[in-house]
Amino acid sequence: MKQLFLVILTSLLALSSCKVDKVQSNSKPISHKTWDGLLKRHAKPDGKVDYKGFAKDEPLLNQYLTLISQNHPNDANWSEAQQLAYWINAYNAFTVKLILDNYPIKSIKDITKGPSIPFINSPWDIKFIEIENQTYDLNNIEHGILRQHFNEPRIHFAINCASVGCPRLLNEAYKAETLESQLQKMTIEFINGKGITEIRDDYIQISLIFSWFGSDFKKETTLIEFLNKYSHTKINENVNVDFFSYDWHLNE
């Protein structure tokens, strides 16, 4: 009961404090080529990230973040896929930047903007992202933009929280023309990898991601039905669901 209360409280706080209004902009879709090159060099297929390598290439990362910061997506010139790819890449790139600014660390959760208080002053609340005169934190992008403006639960397998327990940082940039296949790939990979640790006839143990963001996976179906769309192993609808501990160690 206590865990359920904390999950509900976390969700309510996140959604209430992270709302983001649409921004007027005349920007045009940008190229993610620089970010793509960085990911190919420093994001490993096994999920580990070479932050020391990213640090050596930080001028290129800053160049890409400047491009992000100068071009806020808009509905007039950007397709939905272009906007979604932009925000996923922005979340991941700014997360890498946050790690580099505080490196070396053992966990992203070691980064705070003040005293360590549950649900407050977390690394996801630090206002360090500037995009066309708008100031954001990572929570704004995840909860106020990605979850609020896009009906796409698979984003949870695309954005990376710099931790062992989260889906890996894909070693290529998300792009509008490949977005569907990329989201499918990452969803299937996570659910059939570290997203589920045990499946029995009457029991399943899954990642806390499916608890924290349960409402996103159950908008049009049940959680088990969602999992069965991607799981290689059939899961019974009436199984008991348990969540295993999340590994917040830095993914390097």
N, C-alpha and C positions, 0 to 999 in steps of 0.2 A: 504493500500500500504506500509506504514511504517513497519507494522508487517511482511509482506511478505519479505520485504528487509532484515529485521533483521534475519529472518529464513534462507534465502539464504546465508547471510553473515556468520552466525554461522556455517552452513553446510560446506561452502567452507573453512573457517578457520580450522574447525575440521579435515576435510579430508586432507587438504594440510599439516598440521603440525603433523599429527598423523600416517603417514605411517610407517609400520614396515616390515622389510625384514625377510624372513625365516631364522631361526637360525639352525646351525649345532649342533646336540646333539646326544649322545648315550643313552639317558635315556629310561627307560621303564615306561609304565603306572603305576600310583600310586594308592593307596587306599585313598578314601575320607571318611573313617570310622570316623576319629576324627572330621571332619567338620560336618558329619551327626549327630553325637551325640550332638555337640554344638547347632546345629540348632533345634534339637528335644527339647532341654531344653529351648532355649532362643528366638526362632522365633515363634510367636503366630499365630494361624489360622485366627485371625481377622486383621492381618497385622502389629500389633505392635511388636516391638523388645525390649527385655529386655537387654538394654546395661549395666545396673548395674550387671546383671547376667553374661553377657559376660566378664565384667571386672574381676569378681571373678575367671572366668575360663580362664583368659588371657594367663597363661602358656600353656594351651592346644591349644589355638588359635595360639600362637607363634610357637608351635611345628608343627602344620599343615602348617603354612606359611613357615616355614623352609623347610618342605617337598616340597611344591610348588616351593620354590626358588632354590632347588637343582635339579629339574627335568623339564627341558624345553621340551615341546612336539616336536616330529619330525615325519616326514612322514614315516620313515623307520619302526619304532616300534609301532607307535600309529595309531589306526584307526581314521577316521574323527570324529566319535561319541566320542571317548575317548578324542580327542583334544578339541572338542567343550565343553564337560562337564567340562574338566579341566579349560578352560578359563572362563566359566560362574562362576564356583566355586571360581576361583582366583579373579575375579572382585568383587564378593560379599564378600569374606573373607577379602580382602584388604580394602574394603569400611568400613567394621565393624572396622578394625584396625585403619583406619583414624579417625573414630568417637571417638574411645576410647582414642586415642592420644590427642584429643582436647576436651574431655568431661569434664564438661557439656556444651552443646551448644543448641541453639534453632533451628538451621538449618545448614545443611552441607554447605550451601553457606556462612556461617560466617567464614569458613576456607579458608584462602588465603595464598599465598606464598609471598605476597607483597601488595602494594596499590590496592584497589578494583577497577578494570577497567573492563568494559564490555568485555566479551570474552577473557580476559587475566588475569592471576594470579588467576584462579579459583581453587577450590579444585581438579578438575579433571586434572589440569596441574602440580600438585606437583609430582616430580620425587622421589618416595619413595619405589618403587617396584623393587627389585633386583632378577632376575631369570637367573642363570648361566651366570654371568658377563654382562648381559643385564639390563639396567635401564629403567623402564617404569613408566608412569603415568596411571591413569585410562582411560584417553582419548585414549592412545595408545592401551589399551586392547579392548576398545569398538569400536573405529573407525578404528584403524590400523590393528587389528587382527580379531575380531568377525565380523565386517561389511565388511572388505576387503577380507578376506580369506574364509568366509563361506556364502553361499547363503541361509541364514536362518533368515527371518524377525521375527520369533517368539522369537528370543533372547531378543527382547525389552520387553518381558513380563517375562523374567527369571532373568535379571540382575536388581539389586536393588540399587537405588540411596539414600537410607536412608531417604526418604521423604514420606509424607503422600500421595502425588499425584501419586507416582510410583506404579507399580505392587508390591505385597507383597513379602517379603523374604520368599521363600518356606521353610517349616520346615523340610527339608531333603536335603541331598546333591544330586546334579545332577550326574548321572552315565550313562555310555554308554549303559548299558543294559535296562535302563528305560527312557532314554532321550526322545524318541519320545512321550511316554505317558505323561511325565512331561511337555514337551513343549505344547502339546495339552491342557492339564489340565489348565496350567497357562494362555494360550491365551483365552480359553473359559471363564475362570473365570474373567479375566480383562475386556474383551469386554462386557460381560453381567453384570458386576459389575460397578466399577467406571470409566471404559473406555468410557462409553456412559451414559450421564445423561438424554437425552431426544430424543425420536424418534417420529416424526409426518410424515404424508404423504409427506409433502413438506419441511421438516426441520429436521436436526439432529445436536445434540451438542455432541462433542466427545473430548477426551483428546488431549492435545497439542503434545503428543507422535506421533500422526498420522500426525501432521504437520512437526515437527522437522525431522522425519525420513520418510517422505512421499514417497521418492523415493524407499525405501526398500520394501514398501508394494505394489508398483505399477510396479515392474519389470516384472511380468508375468500376471498382471490383473489390474483392476481399484481398487481404494481404497474401494469403496462400495462393489465390488465383494469380495474383501478380507474380509471385515467385515461380509458379508453375509455367508461366509463359517463357521463362528463361532457364529454369533448372533442368539439368540433364537427368535428374532423378525425380520421379513423380512423388509429390507430397500429398498426403491425405488431408482433406479439408478440415477434419475435426481433431487434428493433432494438438497436443499441448506445446505452446511456444515458450521458449526460454531464450534469454539474451546473455551472451557472454561478455566479459569485461573488455573494455576498449583499450587498446595499446596506444598510449600517447607519446611513446618514445619517438624522437626525431627519425625520420625515414632516410637515414644515410648509412 
